[in-house]
Amino acid sequence: MIKKTAIIVNDLGLHARPSAMLVSTSSKFISEVFFTKDSLRVNGKSIMGVMMLAAEKGSKLIVETDGEDESEAMEQIIKVIESGFDEIG
Amino acid sequence: MIFKRKKLKGIPISSGIVLGHVRIVDSDIIKIPEIIIPTSRLNSEIKLFDLALEKTILELKQLRDSAGKKMGNTIVKIFDAQLMIATDTDFLNQVKEEIVRKKRNAGFIYHSMVINATAHLKSSPDKYMQQMAKDIEAVSNKVINHIAGTTVKDYRFAPNTILIGKYFTPGEILSYRQKKAIGFLVNEGGKNSHMALIARALMLPVVLYEKNISQIPNNSRIILDGTVGEIVINPTDDDWTKYKKLKTKHGPVTIKRIKKLKNIPPVSKDGKKIEIASNLSLPGPADDILSERKIPIGLYRTEFLYLAKGKFPDEETQYQFYNEIAEKFKETSVILRTFDLGYDKLAANNFWPHEDNPALGWRGIRPMLELTDIFKTQIRAILRASIHKNLKIMLPMITEVSEINKTKKLISQIKLSLRRENIEFDENIELGIMIEVPSAAIMAESLAPKIDFISIGTNDLTQYTLAADRINNKVASLYSPLNPAVLKLLKLTIDAGKNNNIPVSICGETAGDILSLPLFIGMGIDVLSMNPNKIFDFCRTVNKIDFKILKLFSDSVLKSSSTKEVINKLNRFNLALDKKH
């Protein structure tokens, strides 16, 4: 299991489209993916879960990946978050 | 309770006028009872839930496909997100586990878990988080209705029904339209909500009224004017006649009538062709008719790409979009106005800085010259799509020459890198500007040699010349594009175009105005670019006019000393026209 912290950098936060992007990225891997914000921990492959985080710009997200492709999964997920979901600003 | 005539001012969300009668749609779902399910029947309860999910998914797919045919990618993505919610295995498994654990009915458990999941989003001050809650509810309402066996399909509307509800989901707007609902009065949801986007794409009028509207009785007569946000409940016969007239003037029917026009561009009585063009925002039903009749696009508002998504689309998305438009109008041309944001055009987010006076602030070309990454991405996408050789670039809100110079520098940089990458584009793509700020009109003579065309945005030019906000009722009487001061600025601009041999068009709302048509043509405007619903009447009026007398007529109008005098002269001219025919 790997654990890393990422910061939401895009201005609009984790709204519908970024949430959908995160879930599609997580779903590409066999590993289990979890996101934790404050005390809420959700399944990274569940859009409802990710939406429930209501993570705004600047929030800290703990990413956990667990499984045979956990490092690859972690790498891609962090990349998507850090790129600001290809959103400018 | 008897309701007297009542006129209310709401917020215009999607333009157009409709006359009909009220039907209150309780978008709050039916009361869900809590029922204890014996262990022996838990399995069939789960099956019932699965079946409801299947039906919901099927329905969403149908909505997505039919939306895709009519409206393109932006709208499709709204339904894609909803499909993702409807197929969230993790969440749905949790629901099933709860059904079994608590031995309660599927509808009750699902509903309470959705309420739980959305509570946080709903209370967020962030409009995007609220929109997310609405997307989830759009799906869960469908599921719950399918469990209960009631669906939206059970609604039967009489002709000319105008629906009143708290909020309508994009799916509801689509299916109510199929059931012939003609307009919507809502309590929630702003100009950039998913509801608004889809209604505009379908040309369905929507007005937002934030106070209580639910006590209006069913079947009351009602008029909605989505263009200005007016609501008339129990209208008098006079109201009815007045709005009916307005409607036939501006309604979607008039767009279909474009097909019947003999000549486009229209020809005056004495044989002079008057060039017209159309303004467009999102792809919509008018596009096909416009391209079929070879009507060029004089103003394509690209900022809707941003407003629709709340984020700047990447180069590839933009390229595909511009390329599609270029192909659709391959026999004519399309003027793409670069992102025109700020002031009244902002997505509901905190990206834009707070400004005390946004009308005089960071808007139009100004932010784009600072957000150069965004601006360059857009220009690059337009250039890549320009291989069809029918795209033109137009810059909004030019105030002074430096803005043109800076943009031209950016464009040549991008052209250079495209050449290096061996990417084809139109080397001679035209660059034009919008004149909306009085300084630009006054200096038009020195701006014109730098560009290929000018388009006058009369709405802002009027507001800035007269220092009167057009949506402020207190100064509404001052605001008129026919004020002689505004006309003088138009004249300066037109003459600058003539002296420098570049075309000048008008693309503000007045461009399609029948009353001012003889004046603008007489003043020497080359092209009038109007909303599609104005084209039919405009062309018909041109047919009745003698071109050769217009120069003299407009000279006399330009000598007026007040707006009133201008309007009187125009009215007399129009009356004389009507008498002759």
Interface residues (C-beta under 8 A of the other chain):
Chain A: N10 D11 L12 G13 H15 A16 R17 S19 A20 V23 N43 K45 S46 I47 M48 G49 M51 M52 A54 E56 K57 F85 D86 E87 I88 G89
Chain B: K77 D80 A81 M84 I85 D88 T89 D90 F91 A117 H120 L121 S124 D126 Y128 M129 Q131 M132 D135 I136 K309 G310 K311 F312 D314 N349 N350 F351 L371 D373 I374
